[in-house]
Amino acid sequence: DNVMQSWELIQSSLIEPEKNFAGRITVDRGSGLQSSDITVVAIIRSSNKASLDDPVFHKSRSGLHIEYSNKDTKEDTRMEIIVYLRPWPKRSVDFFTIRTNALDVWIRGSMNWNFNNLVVHTTHGELMMETNPLEETYIAKNASISSTHGIILGAFVADENLELRNEYGSIFAFLEGRHSVPFEPKTISIFTQSGDIWAAKVQGAWPVKPYTHRTDIKSIAGEIATQVAHGSYTAIASFKGKIVAYIITYAVSDTDAPSDIYTATSSGEISVSVIDPQPDPYNEISPLANTTSEHVVGMGSLDVKYGDTWTGEMHGGTRYGGWEVHMPPGEIHTGHDGDFNFRKGKGGKSEMLVSMGTGEVFVEVG
């Protein structure tokens, strides 16, 4: 049986972040010759001997807990913890958890493991993840990656469900796909309270095929810049912040395949581009012929561009401000008193709402 129930590394303490205590937890590929599936090496360096003696390590088959008896002896101390995972025979674990208050976390990309649930959290540290799509790497069906005050950055794969969450720090994410194994993402969720979000699909990393996943990217007060692969649902929103979104669509096999796109901010700018599907030898139907979309700004500016395969009806307007719409010649359009209605194509079933409270609206299709 190569399935392990759970393993966790918990660094629990009340260490104040301003203290001179630092370090990193690294999860890395081990050796096929190591005696156990998981081997942990801990290195502590300090100018204070009491700090060397202070950590208490609680070891068990299901993990390692690190505690401290005195939070005031952590000055000039650095801790390095390396978790080596034996790469073969390939192992699976239901729950693999890393939690730390003060340390950075680095998840390397060349481990040959399957995680049904991967949970990684740091309160004050930096969190970095790698993935290696061309070599033996890890598969994480459900990944929850979070921080409170640190930074989250690296390469991430939504093997099924991917959640990136940062309360007060920023997120910088490359969204990778997979070619070597079946790739069927289900959900991608990215959230910050006040930190900025930068998330980009890696060019060529996602196989060209229909997708049905849901993408939800939100920030309360941070700016969002993103390039995402559209599945059945994409929502990008900030309560108060600028949004720049580049949404890449993929051809589908069913004219009724669900497709919803939403962008919104109460106060700020939105610039969104929805791109026509790239050529697919097996699927020729554009989801933009059957897409429900809403683009809403309370106060600011709104710039919306859709590819030429979008067909259907568009309704919109601005309460205080102006609007400008560019459509191919010969399409039906009417407008008065700040409102506009457009129709493109005869068979398209898409419906788009473009709404502005106070500000300027620019829309271009084709």
Beta strands, then each sheet from edge to edge (+ up, - down):
strand 1: 3-11
strand 2: 21-29
strand 3: 38-46
strand 4: 56-60
strand 5: 63-67
strand 6: 77-85
strand 7: 91-100
strand 8: 104-107
strand 9: 113-122
strand 10: 127-129
strand 11: 139-147
strand 12: 152-157
strand 13: 161-166
strand 14: 171-176
strand 15: 187-192
strand 16: 197-201
strand 17: 214-219
strand 18: 224-229
strand 19: 233-240
strand 20: 243-248
strand 21: 260-275
strand 22: 292-306
strand 23: 312-320
strand 24: 323-326
strand 25: 332-336
strand 26: 339-344
strand 27: 350-365
sheet 1: 3+ 6- 2- 8- 10- 12- 14- 16- 18- 20- 21- 19- 17- 15- 13- 11- 9- 7- 1- 5- 4+
sheet 2: 3+ 6- 2- 8- 10- 12- 14- 16- 18- 20- 21- 22- 27- 23- 26+ 25-
sheet 3: 3+ 6- 2- 8- 10- 12- 14- 16- 18- 20- 21- 22- 27- 24-
end
